[in-house]
Amino acid sequence: MISPFDPSKFTTIQSKPLPVVLLLDRSASMSEAFDNFGKGARSKIAILNDAVRRMLKTLSNEESPASEFLLSVVTFGGNAKLDFYPSPASTFSFQDLSASGNTPLGAALEIAKSLIEDRDLTPSRAYRPLVILISDGLPNDDWQERMRTFIGTGRSAKCDRMALGVGEDSITGGGRPVLDMFITGTDRTVFEAKDADAVHKFFKFVTMSVVTRNLSVDPNVVPDDSAVQVPTKSARANRQDVDTSAAVQKDGKDLPTDGDLPKDDDDEGSYW
């Protein structure tokens, strides 16, 4: 006799998200012209919009029923706001940003901290979040204490952090110490972009780093730069092998991509 189907004996896999929070400068200076692969100038904000879209497309392709990338975007320009609430990459609806106003980074950090501390928006089962700051200049609000609070207290202090300086003011000008402070306590260095190509390379590296974490034994552990990999289609499905034919560059040096991908992790042991 065939036993009747009992749905209580079956469970649905609940994805365990890896949150990625983008802190994006959309101040008036981001409307300035920037070299676009030697094909004439485009605005910094237009190049940033393109880079974000490429990252979202790749992360969307990498999602599975058991894992997802939880993306959110906090912007600062004139005011600071949570432009895009946390959503899986596969359902994320990004709208191009426009540039205007001053640079209220402190207010943006306060919003990002509230987002990360909120257990409904950043669930307890989530892996260690990555927060990425991209700016082209010096903040003009009360940002120092908010920065110290963000990197030193609560859940936000446990986040991995990366920073990209866009243009000379953020690289050799007054904005560089701000970016250096943001990555304090991490093993990161500030990335620098003097043209569109460097912006896209940064986003490519970020994307590869996030995917590498997602495929690792413990996605809470931030991989060393040399461990960042481009996974093959079979690696994404089986988490057993990687494509060793591609590399990403940082500071002009190739980063190796060989190594073994681990088995699936289960849903136990939340980072929080």
LINLINQUI-V533026 format. One line per field, one symbol per residue. phi: phi as a letter, one per 40 degrees, with the letter a starting at -180 (. if undefined). psi: psi as a letter, one per 40 degrees, with the letter a starting at -180 (. if undefined). burial: b if it has 16 or more other C-alpha atoms within 10 Angstrom, else e. Layout:
# LINLINQUI-V533026
phi = ???
psi = ???
burial = ???
This chain:
# LINLINQUI-V533026
phi = .ccccbcccbbccbcbcbcbbcbbcbcdcccccacbfgbgcbcdccccdccccccccccccccadcaabccabbbaagabaccbcdaddcbcbcbdcbbagcbccdcccccccccccccccbcccccdcbbbbbabaccbbcbdcccccccbbgccccccbbabcbgcccbbccccdccccccdgbccbccbbbacdccccccccdccccccdcccdbccccccdcccbbcccccccbfbabcccbabbbfgbcbcbcibcccdccccgdcc
psi = hhiihgeeeiihhhihihhhhhhhhfideeeiiihgfefiiiiddddddddddddddddddeiideiihhiihhihhdiiigdhihiideehghhhiihiaaggdddddddddddddheddgideiihihhhhhieahifagddddddddeeiaddeeiihiihhhiddedeaeedddddddeheieiihihheidddddddddddddddddddeidgeehhiideehihiidddddefdiiheeiiiihfehhhieiihhiiiiaeifid.
burial = eeeeeeeeeeeeeebbbbbbbbbbbbbbbbbebbbbeeeeebbbbbbbeebbbebbebbbebbeeebbbbbbbbbbbebbbbebebbbbbebeeeeeebbebbbbbbbbbbbbbbbbeeebbbbbbbbbbbbbbbbbbbeeebeebbebbbeeebbbbbbbbbbbbbbebbeeebbebbbebbeeeebbbbbbebbebbbbbbbbbbbbbbbbbbbebbbebbebbbbbbbeeebbeebbbbbeeebbebeeeebbbbeebeeeeeeeeeee
